[in-house]
Amino acid sequence: MLDLTGPVTFPPVHPLVMGVLNVTPDSFSDGGRFSDAERAIAHGRALVAEGADIVDVGGESSRPGADPVAEADELARVLPVIEALAGEVRVSIDTAKPTVARAAVAAGASLVNDITASLHEVAAETGAGWVAMHMQGQPRTMQVAPTYDDVLVEVLAYLVERAEAAFEAGVAEVWIDPGIGFGKTPAHNWALLAGLDDLVATGWPVAVGTSRKGFLAAVLAEADGAPEPIPAGDRLEGSVATAVAAAAAGVGLVRVHDVAATVAALRTVAA
């Protein structure tokens, strides 16, 4: 029987919650809000206060259609933020550049969040953990005409190959991420979410990021009776619902913008 007389103890949050910190002027959902280092650091600390286990710092937008950023610009954006936050929370670096990944780890990051799934040698060299994400194409062109014969089978095979290569290279902490929204149609994204248990069954820890992404817009618009797709900043319900669904499938990490709402939902389910 539950003891209702003593203090309430909240259950731990599972999966881990990674808070998004975009230090960029052009990210799809919050571009420019935290491009100043001081504001970015303050937001990172707010994410920690809301319950983030990891803060994911990125200095180059990977939204559909995004252009590459010069290495020097990316370094200037992320390093002061990482240095300030690394003593307060686990920090990951969201980058596709080896030099930026190395510098970020030297500044205090301990996880490389890699949309290209190509930086495992950097992770092995630096001792960092590594998230291998699936992406068809490049951010600038990935949403032009993504095609698959079987999206779940192809993404799963690719990620397992990348994870095995990283482990053999000496990376002790390897995550796989199906890359929701990265070279996928809405139908592809829903198929991947429906198949998360297959990814979990590989035995590799799974990370998922659905937060505020475009495939949620039409579903939320239909639910609201809205004539147009719901804009990025108003996709909270879909973002939290898909994070909870991922947790139910056994995913070990969810990458989110709205940390407080996600943590509250996950604690509710855990209770």
Order of alpha helices (4+ residues) and beta strands (2+ residues): beta-alpha-beta-alpha-beta-alpha-beta-alpha-beta-alpha-beta-alpha-alpha-beta-alpha-alpha-beta-alpha
